[in-house]
């Protein structure tokens, strides 16, 4: 088993009488039945990092809410999709949960799947990346992994104080330095009001590609897409991580820290399509969905739409 808990109970929904009208709940399969590579969903039911970062807890319920939102969406994939269950963190041992997630992600990659991790707080990122790093670790040359994060926050806080949902990319930078690997990080949708000067300075020191939320306008989308294309040109693989709090609070109220401005779906979707077309996507995760604070499942539905887009 790659996970601590497995159930298909969330995968229910409408069944249409017309031919050729399947929905996700009719096509998702248990990972144990996989006979060929596909999209593999692995949950990370954890908000210990959010608690440590003084955020609104509840993201541990994110994987279940995301599955329920996905279940009734129309199925347009050609390749299969599998559910690998959930890694859970109920004892407060975040590092151990991240290590289990890393082993699961690595196993999925070794089997040829595209892992899509359903968080959980953004502490999910360190576990996700660790699994990708383990997958690449045996290679003779240092891998060039591009990390693209759509997020209102850098999540570059100093992990020497406490490891939390606010530290994963600083932890990844430290791991890259220890391994002699390049740290190649882009963070788009950053809110200057929500990130201190110290965090902007750390991003500059680490040569992070930064686009603030107010810069992400329809008129500038082509330039941002070209910037991302150039960013990926020197990468072997892409790890895409989406903190749902990058969306405006009206589109995503159910997160740990709702965005006063944010980047709307209409601007996010074309950028994600471009990243998908790069052919370098190896790992995706979604973070910070907090169903305790959602309204009419808006946040879960928005995240499910993005998963649906990336799955096509």
Secondary structure, DSSP 8 states (H G I E B T S, - for coil): --SSB---TT------SSSS--BHHHH-EEGGG-SS--EEEEEEE--HHHHHTT----GGGHHHHHHHHHHTSB---SS-EEEEEEEE--SS-HHHHHHHHHHHHHHHHHTT-EEEEEESSTTHHHHHHHHHHHHHTT-SS---EEEEEE-SS-----TTT--STT-HHHHHHHHHHHHT---EEEEEEE-GGGS-HHHHHHHHHTT-EEEEGGG--GGGHHHHHHHHHHHHHT-SEEEEEEEGGGSBTTT--SBSS-BSS---HHHHHHHHHHHHHTS-EEEEEEE-B-GGG-STTHHHHHHHHHHHHHH-
